[in-house]
Amino acid sequence: MKKWLNYLPTIFILSIVLSLVFYSSQGSTVQMNYTQFEKIVDEVDFKKSSMTISSTVIQLEGTYEQNSKTVGYKVIVPRTEKNIEKLEKDLQRNGGKLTVEDPNQGSVWISILSQIIPFLIIAVFFYFMFSKMGGGGNNKAFEFAKSKARVESNVKVRFKDVAGCEEEKEEVKEIIDYLRSPKKFTDMGAHIPKGILMVGPPGTGKTLLAKAVAGEANVPFFSISGSDFVEMFVGTGASRVRDMFKTAQKSAPCIIFIDEIDAVGRQRGAGMGGGNDEREQTLNQLLVEMDGMTDNAGIVVIAATNRPDVLDPALLRSGRFDRRVTVSLPDIKGREAILQVHARNKKLASDVSLANLAKRTPGFSGADLANVLNEGAILAVRKNESKVTMTDLDEAIDRVMMGPAKKSKA
Ligand code: ADP
C-alpha cells in the first residue's frame, strides 16, 4: 500500500500529460472560422455533426466529405434564428446526421468537480507531507506531549536474578502481594505505599530490582528517565507526566519506574538562574498525580536516584515516596552471589573460584561484577581458549578497575 502511494504523484502528472497529448492530437480536425465555413458550407456533404446552441453562439463539431476524403471540423457561428434554421437544413442535406446538444447538460457535474478537485489536490499534498514526516521519524514536533515511557508487559526478570540484596527484596515483597491482589489489602483498610524510592550508588541493581518486582507480580513495567520529562520544548514536562499516568491507569495494576528522579525532583527554589520553572512544574504535576492516585488505583511508582540529598522534601513526605529502600554496594557474600548469577551462561574453567574473585573485588557494584565476567569471556575468545580461565578473570578485574594493561611499558 505504502509503496503504491509513493508512485501516486508520478501517475498524477503522467495522466495530465497524456490527456493533454490526447486532446491536442484528436484526428485531423480543422478549426475554422466563420468565413471559411461559409465558403464550404454549400459545397460539401456533411456526415455527422453536433450543434451546441448557447446564448450567443452556436458551436458546431463533426465531419464532412470533400473530394471523397473525410475531414473533421470545428467552428463557432453567431447565434441568430436565421443561422439556426439554415444550419439545420445544410447539415442534414444528403443524409447528414445532426444532433443538437443542450449546453447545460453535464455542466452541473463539471462545476461540482471543478470545486472539489482543488481541495482533493491540497488534501493529497498534505497527506504526503505528513506521511513522509512520519516515515522519516521526524515528527517529534507533533508528539511532544506524549510521554516517552517504554512499556514492558512481559518482564522476564525474577527475584532469583537479583543476587545479594535480601533485605531489599524483603522490603518490596509486600508490593508484589499488593499488585497481585490489590483487593485483599484495600478490604483490610491497609494503605500500600504509592511510591518507593530506591537509593544507592549506580550499578547496584535498582532498575533490576524494580523490574524483578514487576516480573514476580506479572504486571506491566513502565520505565522512564527523569530527564525524559524535560526535553526539547518548554512546558512539556507536566503534560508528559499527566500522559504517563493516564496510560498507566489503563493497564493497572502496573509499576511506573522513574530513573534518575533527581533530574526533576530537585529542591524547588534551589539553584540559580532560569530553567528552573520547567522542572518545578514537572515536579508539581508529579506530586499532583501521586496525590490523585487513590489507594486502589493499582499503580506503584518506583523511583531511583543516587542523590537523595538533593530531592525536594515534598516528594518524600508520606503518601508520596514514603518508603525508602537503600540498595548498597554488595558485600563479599553478595558479590559471590552476583557472580554466580552472571556465570550461569558462561563456560568457566574448573580452576575458577568465584569466592576468590569476590574476595578480590571490594567496592565493585553489581554492574561492575557483570562486566568482569563479560570482559573475561571476551579475553578468552581473543586468546582462542575453550573456557574462561582464572587468568582471564584476573586480567578482567584489572581492566574494569584501571583499563587495559600496558604491557609494552618498561
Ligand atoms: P542501577 O539502576 O542501580 O544503576 P542496574 O539495575 O541498571 O543499576 O544494574 C545494571 C546491571 O548490573 C544489571 O543489568 C545487572 O546485570 C547487574 N547487577 C546489578 N546488581 C545486581 C544484582 N544484585 N544481581 C545481579 N545482577 C546485578
Residues whose N, C-alpha, C, O or C-beta is under 5 A from the ligand:
A	BS01	ADP	D161 V162 A163 G164 P201 P202 G203 T204 G205 K206 T207 L208 I338 V341 G366 A367 A370
